[in-house]
Amino acid sequence: QVQLVESGGGLVQPGGSLRLSCAASGRTFDNYVMGWFRQAPGKEREFVAAISWGGGITEYADSVKGRFTISRDNAKNVVYLQMNSLEPEDTAVYFCAGRPYIILRRVSEWNYWGQGTQVTVSS
């Protein structure tokens, strides 16, 4: 089966930056779109960003547009989320996820999930 493993989370000050990575192992992700979601304590998991299998299409939640950038390196089976101008409201566990072909924003539409990595933005 497929394993997704996130890394790169940590504690940063408001206005700081982090780059999250998601490494895939196991079955190939050919023709899979990849995404990032986040979940704050006591809240539902929410869509953050997604990228098409070829990287030509990206989508972002309004709350992160202009601050976050999703990218992928299919040769390495790695997906990245560059997070700039971080705010306390960005504090959450961040999950990477995969699904076939089409970017959809509903959490229930995604097939594969990583274990999550904690991002804390605090002064």
C-alpha positions as CSV (number, residue, x, y, z in Angstrom):
1,Q,0.0,0.0,0.0
2,V,0.9,3.7,0.0
3,Q,2.5,5.6,2.8
4,L,2.6,9.4,3.1
5,V,4.9,10.9,5.6
6,E,4.9,14.6,6.4
7,S,7.9,16.5,7.9
8,G,9.0,20.1,8.4
9,G,6.6,21.3,11.0
10,G,7.6,23.2,14.1
11,L,7.3,26.3,16.1
12,V,7.7,29.7,14.3
13,Q,7.0,33.3,15.1
14,P,4.3,35.2,13.4
15,G,5.5,36.4,10.0
16,G,7.9,33.5,9.8
17,S,8.2,30.7,7.2
18,L,8.2,26.9,7.1
19,R,8.4,24.4,4.3
20,L,6.5,21.2,4.8
21,S,7.4,18.0,2.9
22,C,5.4,14.9,2.1
23,A,7.3,11.8,1.0
24,A,5.3,9.0,-0.7
25,S,6.4,5.4,-0.7
26,G,4.8,2.2,-2.0
27,R,2.5,2.3,-4.9
28,T,3.2,4.9,-7.6
29,F,1.2,8.1,-7.6
30,D,1.0,8.4,-11.4
31,N,-2.0,10.6,-12.3
32,Y,-2.7,11.4,-8.6
33,V,-3.3,14.9,-7.5
34,M,-1.9,15.8,-4.1
35,G,-3.1,18.2,-1.4
36,W,-2.6,19.7,2.0
37,F,-5.2,19.9,4.7
38,R,-5.0,21.2,8.3
39,Q,-6.9,20.6,11.5
40,A,-6.8,22.8,14.5
41,P,-7.8,21.4,18.0
42,G,-11.5,21.0,18.3
43,K,-12.1,22.0,14.6
44,E,-12.9,20.1,11.4
45,R,-10.1,19.3,8.9
46,E,-10.1,21.9,6.2
47,F,-8.7,22.2,2.7
48,V,-5.5,24.2,2.3
49,A,-4.0,23.6,-1.1
50,A,-3.9,21.1,-4.0
51,I,-1.8,20.4,-7.1
52,S,-2.6,18.5,-10.3
53,W,-0.4,15.5,-11.1
54,G,1.6,17.5,-13.7
55,G,1.8,20.5,-11.5
56,G,0.0,22.8,-14.0
57,I,-3.0,23.5,-11.8
58,T,-3.0,24.6,-8.2
59,E,-5.8,25.6,-5.9
60,Y,-5.7,27.3,-2.5
61,A,-8.0,28.1,0.3
62,D,-8.8,31.9,0.4
63,S,-7.2,32.0,3.9
64,V,-3.7,31.1,2.6
65,K,-3.8,32.4,-1.0
66,G,-0.7,34.6,-1.6
67,R,1.1,33.2,1.4
68,F,1.4,29.5,0.7
69,T,2.7,27.7,-2.3
70,I,2.3,24.0,-3.2
71,S,4.7,22.2,-5.5
72,R,5.6,18.6,-6.3
73,D,8.6,16.7,-7.5
74,N,7.2,13.5,-9.1
75,A,10.7,12.1,-9.7
76,K,11.2,12.0,-6.0
77,N,7.6,11.4,-5.0
78,V,7.6,14.5,-2.8
79,V,5.1,17.2,-2.3
80,Y,5.9,20.5,-0.7
81,L,4.0,23.3,1.0
82,Q,6.0,26.5,1.4
83,M,4.3,28.7,4.0
84,N,5.3,32.3,4.3
85,S,3.9,35.2,6.5
86,L,2.6,32.7,9.0
87,E,-0.1,33.8,11.4
88,P,-1.3,32.4,14.7
89,E,-4.5,31.3,12.9
90,D,-2.3,28.9,10.8
91,T,-1.6,26.8,13.9
92,A,-2.8,23.3,13.2
93,V,-1.8,19.7,12.3
94,Y,-1.0,19.7,8.6
95,F,-1.8,16.5,6.6
96,C,-0.9,15.6,3.1
97,A,-3.3,13.6,1.0
98,G,-3.7,12.1,-2.4
99,R,-6.5,11.2,-4.8
100,P,-6.9,10.3,-8.5
101,Y,-7.0,12.8,-11.4
102,I,-9.2,15.7,-10.1
103,I,-8.8,18.3,-7.4
104,L,-11.7,18.2,-5.0
105,R,-11.9,20.1,-1.7
106,R,-14.1,17.8,0.3
107,V,-12.0,15.9,2.9
108,S,-14.0,12.7,2.3
109,E,-13.0,12.6,-1.4
110,W,-9.3,11.9,-0.7
111,N,-8.0,8.4,-0.5
112,Y,-4.6,8.5,1.1
113,W,-3.4,10.5,4.1
114,G,-0.3,11.1,6.0
115,Q,0.1,11.1,9.8
116,G,0.3,14.9,10.1
117,T,2.9,17.3,11.3
118,Q,2.3,20.0,13.9
119,V,2.7,23.7,12.9
120,T,2.6,26.2,15.7
121,V,2.7,29.9,15.1
122,S,3.2,31.9,18.3
123,S,5.1,34.9,19.7
